[in-house]
């Protein structure tokens, strides 16, 4: 045995090509190697053996090795992955005299998760002499989640063994079946069981669980109070808010509010949920104080927004002295809830705010929709900051819902600005508003000296509109490739067949992205002329265009000869070859194997070799079988060797000749 890990790993990997009887012994020895890489490889190799299931008892014996934890864990992982077929062996072996082995077997059965193991687990839960084994039986019943076991598990809660009780409570929560809560509450008299009891009440409890959980909010132990609030949140989530109606006193809510200072984020969120449903204006101010907390701010916003206009309007008292982050959240709430009394606060903050807060303020003003704020927002279309300008666009579009003509009149003047980004922003407002006046500006923008503006204009033109087609067709000759590509995508939805000719001419464009867009657009038109143009894309020297042609033929369900596809299998782009092979694999045709099989099995990309090996195996031709044998003699990539061997296994007498 070499001391070099790489040598041992290489030797182990060579066993993939070896069929000798002693292979299982060698793999089992490797499962106990001190290297996790080798143990992992040995696990994968064992699972790939045809005799893996029938050799399971040899793996099970390894669980008895007390000196090598890695070997035991590797054996357990194999048995779990073998799953259902080894259940009889595991169940038969669960009467082992070794309690550690019994526990291992129970854990394996739990991870397999098959209900056939339930009777055995219940038997050991109630009768095994070892506490750890009984607790493991309870724990793994929770993993299997067999509801039929619940009555027996509830009866077993009367055991005086704390560890088993603890495991049973957790398992009952995992199974999730409803059980009488009254029978469980008595367990809370044991302080050590209060937390697991509350956990399970939160998962499976009903309205009868509310009272003991509310009492738990006043417990002297912090972890019990936290478990109580988490359980209450779970109850509300499962049963609805009505379950807490009239159940929480002011003193109870003070205990809930105290949990907001907890370090646990789930506990804080649970406290927010409970306080949120009891959120008057005073508590809204308390919750708003957490808008500065990055972890809780979004939760607080959701809760406050649900309380309605009046509660939010009262938060204007929190504005003075607030941080910019808190003001941003408050501004969002004021805008979303239509709090017009906050307008003066928002406007006064605009000049002093940073870009982020200014963007929020502009959007909020837009949502409030006052005609007197149109000029203010239009002024921010001219600022250099992209985010602020975009916020002004969004705000103006919102105000236009009430004052459409006023917004258009003002923004149309902004379109004459000397700076392209400003003209683009004005165009975004007009394009989103639509209408004849806006459309005239958009069509004019197609002649703008800035490609930025021309690209934006295309976003608002529709190829289905005959009035827009001339401008879009003219854009096919634009000096900017992005403009040409966007125009093609807009025309793709047109039903005007006279557009086929200009789109076909675009297939000669110098930019492959433009040519690919043209191929996809022509596929949408259908008809002999357009489809011939799509097929011509298969012969493009750039893979991007070829892939576009193949995908278009498939997407549009266009009939084509598989030989058209196969003819491009020597393309220089590996991605093209893989796409072509994927398409060929959907057919039962095997003609390509004779011409391309050997060449593709020697392809430089291992993914191509692997794919071809799989396809030839499915093809089942005698010539393909010979090619697989020949390639297996020289192939160096393990994953391809596996594909070659699997391909050969589909032929009669597979595995005898290699």
ZAVEX-200390 format. One record per residue (C-alpha): residue number from 1; residue in three letters; x, y, z. Coordinates in nm, 2 decimals. Example, Ala and Ser with C-alpha at 12.3 -4.5 7.8 and 13.67 -1.06 7.14 Angstrom:
residues 2
1,ALA,1.23,-0.45,0.78
2,SER,1.37,-0.11,0.71
end
This chain:
residues 658
1,UNK,0.00,0.00,0.00
2,UNK,0.16,0.33,-0.11
3,UNK,0.19,0.61,0.13
4,UNK,0.12,0.86,-0.15
5,UNK,-0.25,0.95,-0.15
6,UNK,-0.25,1.03,-0.52
7,UNK,-0.10,0.69,-0.60
8,UNK,-0.36,0.51,-0.39
9,UNK,-0.64,0.72,-0.55
10,UNK,-0.51,0.64,-0.90
11,UNK,-0.50,0.27,-0.82
12,UNK,-0.85,0.28,-0.69
13,UNK,-0.98,0.46,-1.00
14,UNK,-0.82,0.20,-1.22
15,UNK,-1.06,-0.06,-1.07
16,UNK,-1.34,0.10,-1.28
17,UNK,-1.18,-0.09,-1.57
18,UNK,-1.13,-0.42,-1.38
19,UNK,-1.38,-0.70,-1.34
20,UNK,-1.19,-0.94,-1.11
21,UNK,-1.36,-1.10,-0.81
22,UNK,-1.11,-0.94,-0.57
23,UNK,-1.23,-0.59,-0.68
24,UNK,-1.50,-0.58,-0.40
25,UNK,-1.23,-0.66,-0.14
26,UNK,-1.01,-0.38,-0.26
27,UNK,-1.29,-0.13,-0.26
28,UNK,-1.40,-0.24,0.09
29,UNK,-1.04,-0.19,0.21
30,UNK,-1.03,0.16,0.05
31,UNK,-1.35,0.25,0.25
32,UNK,-1.13,0.26,0.56
33,UNK,-0.86,0.48,0.41
34,UNK,-0.74,0.77,0.62
35,UNK,-0.81,1.00,0.32
36,UNK,-1.16,1.13,0.27
37,UNK,-1.10,1.17,-0.10
38,UNK,-1.02,0.80,-0.13
39,UNK,-1.32,0.70,0.09
40,UNK,-1.55,0.91,-0.13
41,UNK,-1.41,0.76,-0.45
42,UNK,-1.44,0.41,-0.30
43,UNK,-1.81,0.48,-0.21
44,UNK,-1.89,0.59,-0.57
45,UNK,-1.70,0.29,-0.71
46,UNK,-1.88,0.04,-0.49
47,UNK,-2.22,0.19,-0.58
48,UNK,-2.13,0.16,-0.95
49,UNK,-2.07,-0.22,-0.92
50,UNK,-2.34,-0.45,-1.06
51,UNK,-2.31,-0.66,-0.74
52,UNK,-2.35,-0.37,-0.51
53,UNK,-2.68,-0.48,-0.36
54,UNK,-2.59,-0.85,-0.33
55,UNK,-2.27,-0.74,-0.16
56,UNK,-2.45,-0.53,0.10
57,UNK,-2.39,-0.77,0.39
58,UNK,-2.02,-0.73,0.34
59,UNK,-2.07,-0.36,0.39
60,UNK,-2.29,-0.41,0.69
61,UNK,-2.01,-0.60,0.86
62,UNK,-1.80,-0.29,0.84
63,UNK,-2.03,-0.12,1.09
64,UNK,-1.88,-0.34,1.36
65,UNK,-1.53,-0.18,1.33
66,UNK,-1.50,0.03,1.65
67,UNK,-1.15,0.15,1.56
68,UNK,-1.22,0.32,1.23
69,UNK,-1.50,0.59,1.23
70,UNK,-1.44,0.68,0.87
71,UNK,-1.50,0.32,0.76
72,UNK,-1.82,0.30,0.96
73,UNK,-1.95,0.63,0.81
74,UNK,-1.86,0.52,0.46
75,UNK,-2.04,0.19,0.51
76,UNK,-2.35,0.37,0.64
77,UNK,-2.35,0.61,0.34
78,UNK,-2.34,0.32,0.10
79,UNK,-2.63,0.14,0.27
80,UNK,-2.84,0.46,0.27
81,UNK,-2.77,0.51,-0.10
82,UNK,-2.85,0.15,-0.18
83,UNK,-3.19,0.22,-0.02
84,UNK,-3.50,0.00,-0.05
85,UNK,-3.33,-0.31,-0.19
86,UNK,-3.12,-0.36,0.12
87,UNK,-3.41,-0.30,0.37
88,UNK,-3.45,-0.68,0.44
89,UNK,-3.08,-0.71,0.53
90,UNK,-3.09,-0.41,0.76
91,UNK,-3.41,-0.51,0.93
92,UNK,-3.28,-0.87,0.98
93,UNK,-2.96,-0.73,1.13
94,UNK,-3.13,-0.49,1.38
95,UNK,-3.12,-0.76,1.66
96,UNK,-2.74,-0.72,1.68
97,UNK,-2.59,-0.77,2.02
98,UNK,-2.39,-0.45,1.97
99,UNK,-2.60,-0.14,2.07
100,UNK,-2.38,0.09,1.85
101,UNK,-2.46,-0.12,1.55
102,UNK,-2.83,-0.13,1.63
103,UNK,-2.82,0.25,1.65
104,UNK,-2.63,0.27,1.32
105,UNK,-2.89,0.06,1.15
106,UNK,-3.17,0.27,1.29
107,UNK,-3.00,0.59,1.16
108,UNK,-2.96,0.42,0.82
109,UNK,-3.32,0.32,0.81
110,UNK,-3.43,0.67,0.90
111,UNK,-3.22,0.82,0.62
112,UNK,-3.36,0.57,0.37
113,UNK,-3.71,0.69,0.49
114,UNK,-3.90,0.38,0.39
115,UNK,-4.22,0.30,0.60
116,UNK,-4.14,-0.07,0.59
117,UNK,-3.90,0.00,0.88
118,UNK,-4.17,0.15,1.10
119,UNK,-4.27,-0.17,1.29
120,UNK,-3.90,-0.24,1.37
121,UNK,-3.85,0.12,1.49
122,UNK,-4.16,0.10,1.71
123,UNK,-4.05,-0.23,1.86
124,UNK,-3.71,-0.10,1.95
125,UNK,-3.86,0.23,2.09
126,UNK,-4.07,0.03,2.33
127,UNK,-3.84,-0.27,2.41
128,UNK,-3.47,-0.20,2.36
129,UNK,-3.27,-0.21,2.68
130,UNK,-3.04,0.08,2.57
131,UNK,-3.16,0.44,2.61
132,UNK,-2.96,0.56,2.31
133,UNK,-3.12,0.30,2.09
134,UNK,-3.47,0.39,2.20
135,UNK,-3.40,0.75,2.14
136,UNK,-3.26,0.67,1.80
137,UNK,-3.57,0.48,1.72
138,UNK,-3.78,0.78,1.81
139,UNK,-3.56,1.02,1.62
140,UNK,-3.57,0.81,1.30
141,UNK,-3.95,0.76,1.32
142,UNK,-3.95,1.14,1.28
143,UNK,-3.74,1.11,0.97
144,UNK,-3.97,0.85,0.81
145,UNK,-4.28,1.05,0.89
146,UNK,-4.52,0.76,0.90
147,UNK,-4.84,0.90,1.06
148,UNK,-4.95,0.55,1.15
149,UNK,-4.68,0.55,1.42
150,UNK,-4.81,0.86,1.60
151,UNK,-5.05,0.69,1.85
152,UNK,-4.77,0.45,1.96
153,UNK,-4.53,0.74,1.99
154,UNK,-4.77,0.94,2.20
155,UNK,-4.82,0.65,2.44
156,UNK,-4.44,0.62,2.47
157,UNK,-4.42,0.98,2.60
158,UNK,-4.50,0.84,2.94
159,UNK,-4.15,0.69,2.97
160,UNK,-3.95,0.84,3.25
161,UNK,-3.65,0.86,3.02
162,UNK,-3.58,1.23,2.94
163,UNK,-3.37,1.17,2.63
164,UNK,-3.64,0.95,2.47
165,UNK,-3.91,1.20,2.56
166,UNK,-3.71,1.48,2.40
167,UNK,-3.66,1.27,2.08
168,UNK,-4.02,1.18,2.07
169,UNK,-4.14,1.54,2.09
170,UNK,-3.90,1.64,1.81
171,UNK,-4.01,1.34,1.60
172,UNK,-4.38,1.42,1.65
173,UNK,-4.32,1.77,1.53
174,UNK,-4.15,1.64,1.22
175,UNK,-4.43,1.41,1.13
176,UNK,-4.68,1.69,1.17
177,UNK,-4.99,1.49,1.24
178,UNK,-5.25,1.65,1.46
179,UNK,-5.27,1.51,1.81
180,UNK,-5.46,1.60,2.13
181,UNK,-5.26,1.89,2.27
182,UNK,-5.40,1.83,2.62
183,UNK,-5.20,1.51,2.65
184,UNK,-4.88,1.69,2.58
185,UNK,-4.91,2.01,2.79
186,UNK,-4.84,1.81,3.11
187,UNK,-4.49,1.75,2.99
188,UNK,-4.42,2.12,3.04
189,UNK,-4.41,2.06,3.41
190,UNK,-4.06,1.94,3.35
191,UNK,-3.85,2.26,3.28
192,UNK,-3.61,2.07,3.06
193,UNK,-3.90,1.97,2.83
194,UNK,-4.06,2.31,2.80
195,UNK,-3.87,2.42,2.49
196,UNK,-3.91,2.10,2.29
197,UNK,-4.27,2.09,2.40
198,UNK,-4.33,2.45,2.27
199,UNK,-4.15,2.36,1.95
200,UNK,-4.39,2.07,1.88
201,UNK,-4.69,2.28,1.98
202,UNK,-4.59,2.53,1.72
203,UNK,-4.57,2.27,1.45
204,UNK,-4.88,2.06,1.52
205,UNK,-5.08,2.25,1.78
206,UNK,-5.42,2.42,1.75
207,UNK,-5.62,2.69,1.94
208,UNK,-5.58,2.49,2.26
209,UNK,-5.20,2.54,2.24
210,UNK,-5.23,2.92,2.26
211,UNK,-5.28,2.95,2.64
212,UNK,-4.97,2.75,2.74
213,UNK,-4.76,2.93,2.48
214,UNK,-4.88,3.28,2.60
215,UNK,-4.79,3.17,2.96
216,UNK,-4.45,3.07,2.82
217,UNK,-4.38,3.43,2.72
218,UNK,-4.35,3.50,3.10
219,UNK,-4.12,3.21,3.17
220,UNK,-3.80,3.29,3.36
221,UNK,-3.58,3.10,3.11
222,UNK,-3.49,3.30,2.79
223,UNK,-3.48,3.00,2.56
224,UNK,-3.84,2.90,2.67
225,UNK,-3.97,3.26,2.60
226,UNK,-3.81,3.25,2.26
227,UNK,-3.95,2.90,2.19
228,UNK,-4.30,3.03,2.29
229,UNK,-4.29,3.33,2.05
230,UNK,-4.16,3.11,1.77
231,UNK,-4.44,2.86,1.83
232,UNK,-4.70,3.14,1.84
233,UNK,-4.58,3.27,1.51
234,UNK,-4.60,2.92,1.36
235,UNK,-4.96,2.88,1.49
236,UNK,-5.06,3.21,1.33
237,UNK,-4.89,3.10,1.01
238,UNK,-5.08,2.77,1.00
239,UNK,-5.41,2.86,1.16
240,UNK,-5.45,3.23,1.07
241,UNK,-5.45,3.55,1.28
242,UNK,-5.79,3.48,1.43
243,UNK,-5.64,3.22,1.66
244,UNK,-5.49,3.50,1.87
245,UNK,-5.80,3.71,1.89
246,UNK,-5.85,3.82,2.25
247,UNK,-5.57,3.60,2.38
248,UNK,-5.30,3.86,2.44
249,UNK,-5.32,4.12,2.72
250,UNK,-5.12,4.44,2.73
251,UNK,-4.88,4.27,2.97
252,UNK,-4.83,3.98,2.72
253,UNK,-4.76,4.23,2.44
254,UNK,-4.50,4.40,2.66
255,UNK,-4.32,4.06,2.69
256,UNK,-4.34,4.02,2.31
257,UNK,-4.19,4.37,2.26
258,UNK,-3.91,4.28,2.49
259,UNK,-3.81,3.99,2.26
260,UNK,-3.74,4.25,1.98
261,UNK,-3.41,4.31,2.16
262,UNK,-3.32,3.94,2.13
263,UNK,-3.01,3.85,1.93
264,UNK,-3.19,3.58,1.73
265,UNK,-3.33,3.70,1.40
266,UNK,-3.61,3.44,1.38
267,UNK,-3.72,3.54,1.73
268,UNK,-3.72,3.91,1.64
269,UNK,-3.92,3.84,1.33
270,UNK,-4.17,3.63,1.52
271,UNK,-4.21,3.91,1.77
272,UNK,-4.27,4.16,1.49
273,UNK,-4.54,3.94,1.34
274,UNK,-4.72,3.91,1.67
275,UNK,-4.69,4.28,1.75
276,UNK,-4.79,4.37,1.40
277,UNK,-5.13,4.23,1.43
278,UNK,-5.18,4.43,1.75
279,UNK,-5.02,4.74,1.60
280,UNK,-5.18,5.06,1.71
281,UNK,-5.02,5.40,1.65
282,UNK,-4.80,5.37,1.96
283,UNK,-4.67,5.03,1.86
284,UNK,-4.62,5.15,1.50
285,UNK,-4.37,5.41,1.63
286,UNK,-4.20,5.13,1.82
287,UNK,-4.18,4.91,1.51
288,UNK,-4.06,5.21,1.30
289,UNK,-3.76,5.24,1.53
290,UNK,-3.64,4.91,1.37
291,UNK,-3.64,5.06,1.02
292,UNK,-3.27,5.13,1.08
293,UNK,-3.20,4.76,1.13
294,UNK,-3.09,4.61,0.79
295,UNK,-3.22,4.26,0.90
296,UNK,-3.56,4.37,1.01
297,UNK,-3.65,4.68,0.80
298,UNK,-3.83,4.49,0.52
299,UNK,-4.04,4.30,0.77
300,UNK,-4.13,4.62,0.95
301,UNK,-4.23,4.79,0.63
302,UNK,-4.45,4.49,0.53
303,UNK,-4.62,4.49,0.88
304,UNK,-4.67,4.87,0.89
305,UNK,-4.81,4.89,0.53
306,UNK,-5.07,4.63,0.63
307,UNK,-5.20,4.86,0.91
308,UNK,-5.33,5.12,0.67
309,UNK,-5.32,5.49,0.60
310,UNK,-5.40,5.63,0.94
311,UNK,-5.12,5.44,1.12
312,UNK,-4.87,5.53,0.85
313,UNK,-4.98,5.90,0.86
314,UNK,-4.90,5.92,1.23
315,UNK,-4.54,5.82,1.15
316,UNK,-4.47,6.17,1.02
317,UNK,-4.38,6.24,1.38
318,UNK,-4.08,6.01,1.33
319,UNK,-3.93,6.21,1.05
320,UNK,-3.73,6.48,1.24
321,UNK,-3.39,6.35,1.34
322,UNK,-3.43,6.02,1.15
323,UNK,-3.14,5.87,0.96
324,UNK,-3.15,5.88,0.58
325,UNK,-3.21,5.51,0.57
326,UNK,-3.51,5.54,0.80
327,UNK,-3.64,5.84,0.60
328,UNK,-3.61,5.63,0.28
329,UNK,-3.84,5.36,0.43
330,UNK,-4.08,5.62,0.57
331,UNK,-4.09,5.80,0.23
332,UNK,-4.17,5.48,0.06
333,UNK,-4.46,5.41,0.31
334,UNK,-4.59,5.77,0.27
335,UNK,-4.60,5.73,-0.11
336,UNK,-4.75,5.38,-0.11
337,UNK,-5.02,5.47,0.14
338,UNK,-5.10,5.81,-0.01
339,UNK,-5.01,6.02,0.29
340,UNK,-5.05,6.37,0.14
341,UNK,-4.97,6.53,0.48
342,UNK,-4.61,6.41,0.43
343,UNK,-4.56,6.60,0.10
344,UNK,-4.39,6.91,0.26
345,UNK,-4.15,6.68,0.44
346,UNK,-4.06,6.50,0.12
347,UNK,-4.01,6.81,-0.09
348,UNK,-3.80,6.99,0.18
349,UNK,-3.57,6.68,0.20
350,UNK,-3.50,6.67,-0.18
351,UNK,-3.21,6.92,-0.19
352,UNK,-3.02,6.78,0.11
353,UNK,-3.08,6.41,0.04
354,UNK,-2.82,6.18,-0.11
355,UNK,-2.89,6.01,-0.44
356,UNK,-3.05,5.70,-0.29
357,UNK,-3.29,5.89,-0.07
358,UNK,-3.36,6.14,-0.34
359,UNK,-3.47,5.86,-0.57
360,UNK,-3.71,5.73,-0.31
361,UNK,-3.85,6.08,-0.24
362,UNK,-3.92,6.14,-0.62
363,UNK,-4.10,5.81,-0.65
364,UNK,-4.30,5.88,-0.34
365,UNK,-4.40,6.23,-0.48
366,UNK,-4.50,6.06,-0.80
367,UNK,-4.73,5.81,-0.61
368,UNK,-4.89,6.10,-0.42
369,UNK,-4.98,6.24,-0.77
370,UNK,-5.01,6.62,-0.72
371,UNK,-5.01,6.84,-1.02
372,UNK,-4.79,7.10,-0.85
373,UNK,-4.51,6.85,-0.82
374,UNK,-4.48,6.78,-1.20
375,UNK,-4.23,7.06,-1.26
376,UNK,-4.02,6.95,-0.96
377,UNK,-3.99,6.60,-1.10
378,UNK,-3.94,6.72,-1.46
379,UNK,-3.64,6.92,-1.33
380,UNK,-3.48,6.60,-1.21
381,UNK,-3.49,6.45,-1.56
382,UNK,-3.19,6.68,-1.63
383,UNK,-2.96,6.57,-1.34
384,UNK,-2.65,6.35,-1.43
385,UNK,-2.72,6.08,-1.18
386,UNK,-2.89,5.78,-1.36
387,UNK,-3.08,5.65,-1.06
388,UNK,-3.23,5.99,-0.97
389,UNK,-3.32,6.05,-1.33
390,UNK,-3.49,5.71,-1.35
391,UNK,-3.68,5.78,-1.03
392,UNK,-3.81,6.11,-1.18
393,UNK,-3.92,5.91,-1.49
394,UNK,-4.12,5.67,-1.27
395,UNK,-4.26,5.96,-1.06
396,UNK,-4.39,6.15,-1.37
397,UNK,-4.55,5.83,-1.51
398,UNK,-4.73,5.79,-1.18
399,UNK,-4.85,6.15,-1.18
400,UNK,-4.97,6.12,-1.54
401,UNK,-5.24,5.87,-1.43
402,UNK,-5.42,6.18,-1.30
403,UNK,-5.27,6.46,-1.50
404,UNK,-5.18,6.30,-1.84
405,UNK,-5.18,6.61,-2.06
406,UNK,-4.99,6.83,-1.81
407,UNK,-4.71,6.58,-1.79
408,UNK,-4.68,6.54,-2.17
409,UNK,-4.68,6.91,-2.23
410,UNK,-4.39,6.96,-1.99
411,UNK,-4.18,6.65,-2.08
412,UNK,-4.21,6.71,-2.45
413,UNK,-4.01,7.04,-2.40
414,UNK,-3.74,6.85,-2.21
415,UNK,-3.69,6.63,-2.52
416,UNK,-3.52,6.92,-2.69
417,UNK,-3.24,6.91,-2.43
418,UNK,-2.88,6.90,-2.56
419,UNK,-2.77,6.60,-2.35
420,UNK,-2.87,6.26,-2.49
421,UNK,-2.94,6.10,-2.14
422,UNK,-3.19,6.38,-2.07
423,UNK,-3.36,6.32,-2.41
424,UNK,-3.36,5.95,-2.34
425,UNK,-3.53,6.01,-2.00
426,UNK,-3.79,6.23,-2.15
427,UNK,-3.85,5.97,-2.42
428,UNK,-3.90,5.70,-2.15
429,UNK,-4.18,5.91,-1.99
430,UNK,-4.35,5.97,-2.33
431,UNK,-4.30,5.61,-2.45
432,UNK,-4.46,5.47,-2.13
433,UNK,-4.75,5.71,-2.15
434,UNK,-4.83,5.63,-2.52
435,UNK,-5.09,5.82,-2.72
436,UNK,-5.06,6.01,-3.05
437,UNK,-4.85,6.30,-2.91
438,UNK,-4.60,6.07,-2.75
439,UNK,-4.58,5.85,-3.06
440,UNK,-4.48,6.15,-3.27
441,UNK,-4.19,6.22,-3.04
442,UNK,-4.09,5.85,-3.04
443,UNK,-4.08,5.83,-3.42
444,UNK,-3.88,6.16,-3.43
445,UNK,-3.63,6.00,-3.18
446,UNK,-3.55,5.73,-3.44
447,UNK,-3.36,6.00,-3.63
448,UNK,-3.18,6.13,-3.32
449,UNK,-2.80,6.18,-3.35
450,UNK,-2.75,5.97,-3.03
451,UNK,-2.77,5.59,-3.06
452,UNK,-2.87,5.59,-2.69
453,UNK,-3.19,5.77,-2.78
454,UNK,-3.25,5.57,-3.09
455,UNK,-3.22,5.24,-2.89
456,UNK,-3.47,5.38,-2.63
457,UNK,-3.71,5.48,-2.91
458,UNK,-3.72,5.12,-3.05
459,UNK,-3.84,5.00,-2.71
460,UNK,-4.16,5.19,-2.76
461,UNK,-4.22,5.08,-3.12
462,UNK,-4.43,4.78,-3.21
463,UNK,-4.36,4.58,-3.53
464,UNK,-4.73,4.49,-3.54
465,UNK,-4.82,4.85,-3.59
466,UNK,-4.80,4.94,-3.97
467,UNK,-4.71,5.30,-3.88
468,UNK,-4.40,5.18,-3.69
469,UNK,-4.26,4.94,-3.95
470,UNK,-4.10,5.20,-4.18
471,UNK,-3.90,5.35,-3.90
472,UNK,-3.80,5.00,-3.77
473,UNK,-3.70,4.89,-4.12
474,UNK,-3.49,5.19,-4.17
475,UNK,-3.31,5.11,-3.84
476,UNK,-3.19,4.78,-4.00
477,UNK,-2.92,5.00,-4.17
478,UNK,-2.83,5.20,-3.86
479,UNK,-2.46,5.24,-3.79
480,UNK,-2.49,5.09,-3.44
481,UNK,-2.53,4.71,-3.42
482,UNK,-2.73,4.73,-3.10
483,UNK,-2.99,4.95,-3.28
484,UNK,-3.00,4.71,-3.57
485,UNK,-3.05,4.41,-3.34
486,UNK,-3.32,4.58,-3.14
487,UNK,-3.51,4.68,-3.46
488,UNK,-3.50,4.31,-3.57
489,UNK,-3.64,4.19,-3.25
490,UNK,-3.92,4.45,-3.27
491,UNK,-4.00,4.35,-3.63
492,UNK,-4.01,3.98,-3.53
493,UNK,-4.37,4.01,-3.42
494,UNK,-4.48,4.17,-3.75
495,UNK,-4.70,3.98,-3.99
496,UNK,-4.60,4.20,-4.28
497,UNK,-4.44,3.96,-4.53
498,UNK,-4.27,4.23,-4.72
499,UNK,-4.03,4.25,-4.43
500,UNK,-3.88,3.91,-4.51
501,UNK,-3.66,4.05,-4.78
502,UNK,-3.49,4.32,-4.57
503,UNK,-3.45,4.08,-4.28
504,UNK,-3.29,3.82,-4.52
505,UNK,-3.04,4.09,-4.63
506,UNK,-2.95,4.14,-4.27
507,UNK,-2.81,3.78,-4.27
508,UNK,-2.50,3.94,-4.44
509,UNK,-2.45,4.18,-4.15
510,UNK,-2.09,4.20,-4.01
511,UNK,-2.22,4.15,-3.65
512,UNK,-2.30,3.79,-3.56
513,UNK,-2.54,3.90,-3.29
514,UNK,-2.74,4.09,-3.55
515,UNK,-2.73,3.78,-3.79
516,UNK,-2.85,3.56,-3.51
517,UNK,-3.14,3.80,-3.43
518,UNK,-3.23,3.80,-3.79
519,UNK,-3.24,3.42,-3.80
520,UNK,-3.47,3.40,-3.50
521,UNK,-3.70,3.68,-3.64
522,UNK,-3.73,3.51,-3.98
523,UNK,-3.84,3.19,-3.81
524,UNK,-4.14,3.38,-3.67
525,UNK,-4.26,3.46,-4.03
526,UNK,-4.28,3.11,-4.16
527,UNK,-4.32,3.03,-4.53
528,UNK,-4.08,2.89,-4.79
529,UNK,-3.88,3.20,-4.84
530,UNK,-3.82,3.28,-4.47
531,UNK,-3.75,2.92,-4.37
532,UNK,-3.49,2.89,-4.65
533,UNK,-3.32,3.20,-4.49
534,UNK,-3.33,3.03,-4.15
535,UNK,-3.17,2.71,-4.29
536,UNK,-2.89,2.92,-4.45
537,UNK,-2.79,3.02,-4.09
538,UNK,-2.68,2.66,-4.04
539,UNK,-2.39,2.74,-4.28
540,UNK,-2.28,3.05,-4.09
541,UNK,-1.91,3.04,-3.98
542,UNK,-2.00,3.18,-3.64
543,UNK,-2.14,2.93,-3.39
544,UNK,-2.37,3.18,-3.23
545,UNK,-2.56,3.20,-3.56
546,UNK,-2.57,2.83,-3.62
547,UNK,-2.71,2.77,-3.28
548,UNK,-2.97,3.03,-3.34
549,UNK,-3.07,2.86,-3.66
550,UNK,-3.10,2.51,-3.50
551,UNK,-3.30,2.65,-3.20
552,UNK,-3.53,2.84,-3.44
553,UNK,-3.60,2.53,-3.65
554,UNK,-3.69,2.34,-3.34
555,UNK,-3.88,2.62,-3.17
556,UNK,-4.10,2.69,-3.47
557,UNK,-4.15,2.32,-3.54
558,UNK,-4.01,2.36,-3.89
559,UNK,-3.96,2.03,-4.07
560,UNK,-3.59,1.97,-4.17
561,UNK,-3.37,1.69,-4.28
562,UNK,-3.15,1.55,-4.01
563,UNK,-2.87,1.54,-4.26
564,UNK,-2.88,1.92,-4.27
565,UNK,-2.78,1.91,-3.90
566,UNK,-2.52,1.64,-3.93
567,UNK,-2.35,1.82,-4.21
568,UNK,-2.23,2.08,-3.96
569,UNK,-2.08,1.84,-3.71
570,UNK,-1.73,1.94,-3.80
571,UNK,-1.80,2.30,-3.69
572,UNK,-1.51,2.46,-3.50
573,UNK,-1.73,2.58,-3.21
574,UNK,-1.77,2.30,-2.95
575,UNK,-2.10,2.45,-2.83
576,UNK,-2.24,2.41,-3.18
577,UNK,-2.14,2.05,-3.20
578,UNK,-2.31,1.98,-2.86
579,UNK,-2.63,2.15,-2.97
580,UNK,-2.63,1.95,-3.30
581,UNK,-2.58,1.63,-3.11
582,UNK,-2.86,1.71,-2.87
583,UNK,-3.09,1.75,-3.17
584,UNK,-2.97,1.43,-3.33
585,UNK,-3.02,1.24,-3.01
586,UNK,-3.40,1.31,-3.03
587,UNK,-3.41,1.11,-3.35
588,UNK,-3.37,0.73,-3.41
589,UNK,-3.16,0.80,-3.71
590,UNK,-2.81,0.63,-3.70
591,UNK,-2.69,0.74,-4.05
592,UNK,-2.44,0.99,-3.89
593,UNK,-2.25,0.72,-3.70
594,UNK,-2.08,0.58,-4.01
595,UNK,-1.96,0.92,-4.13
596,UNK,-1.91,1.11,-3.80
597,UNK,-1.89,0.85,-3.52
598,UNK,-1.51,0.78,-3.51
599,UNK,-1.42,1.15,-3.56
600,UNK,-1.65,1.27,-3.29
601,UNK,-1.53,1.00,-3.04
602,UNK,-1.19,1.15,-3.09
603,UNK,-1.32,1.51,-3.04
604,UNK,-1.10,1.74,-2.83
605,UNK,-1.39,1.81,-2.59
606,UNK,-1.47,1.54,-2.34
607,UNK,-1.84,1.64,-2.33
608,UNK,-1.87,1.57,-2.70
609,UNK,-1.70,1.23,-2.66
610,UNK,-1.92,1.14,-2.36
611,UNK,-2.24,1.25,-2.55
612,UNK,-2.14,1.06,-2.87
613,UNK,-2.06,0.74,-2.66
614,UNK,-2.41,0.76,-2.51
615,UNK,-2.58,0.81,-2.85
616,UNK,-2.39,0.53,-3.02
617,UNK,-2.49,0.30,-2.73
618,UNK,-2.86,0.39,-2.79
619,UNK,-2.82,0.35,-3.17
620,UNK,-2.73,-0.01,-3.13
621,UNK,-2.54,-0.05,-3.46
622,UNK,-2.27,-0.31,-3.50
623,UNK,-2.04,-0.05,-3.64
624,UNK,-2.11,0.17,-3.34
625,UNK,-2.01,-0.12,-3.11
626,UNK,-1.67,-0.15,-3.28
627,UNK,-1.61,0.23,-3.25
628,UNK,-1.69,0.22,-2.88
629,UNK,-1.44,-0.07,-2.82
630,UNK,-1.17,0.11,-3.02
631,UNK,-1.22,0.43,-2.83
632,UNK,-1.21,0.25,-2.49
633,UNK,-0.86,0.13,-2.56
634,UNK,-0.72,0.49,-2.58
635,UNK,-0.96,0.70,-2.38
636,UNK,-0.80,0.87,-2.08
637,UNK,-1.10,1.06,-1.93
638,UNK,-1.27,0.85,-1.66
639,UNK,-1.61,0.99,-1.71
640,UNK,-1.60,0.92,-2.09
641,UNK,-1.48,0.57,-2.01
642,UNK,-1.79,0.52,-1.80
643,UNK,-2.00,0.64,-2.09
644,UNK,-1.82,0.41,-2.33
645,UNK,-1.87,0.11,-2.10
646,UNK,-2.23,0.19,-2.05
647,UNK,-2.27,0.23,-2.42
648,UNK,-2.12,-0.11,-2.48
649,UNK,-2.34,-0.27,-2.21
650,UNK,-2.64,-0.20,-2.43
651,UNK,-2.50,-0.45,-2.69
652,UNK,-2.53,-0.83,-2.66
653,UNK,-2.22,-0.98,-2.50
654,UNK,-2.12,-0.64,-2.36
655,UNK,-1.84,-0.64,-2.11
656,UNK,-1.67,-0.96,-2.23
657,UNK,-1.44,-0.81,-2.48
658,UNK,-1.29,-0.52,-2.29
end
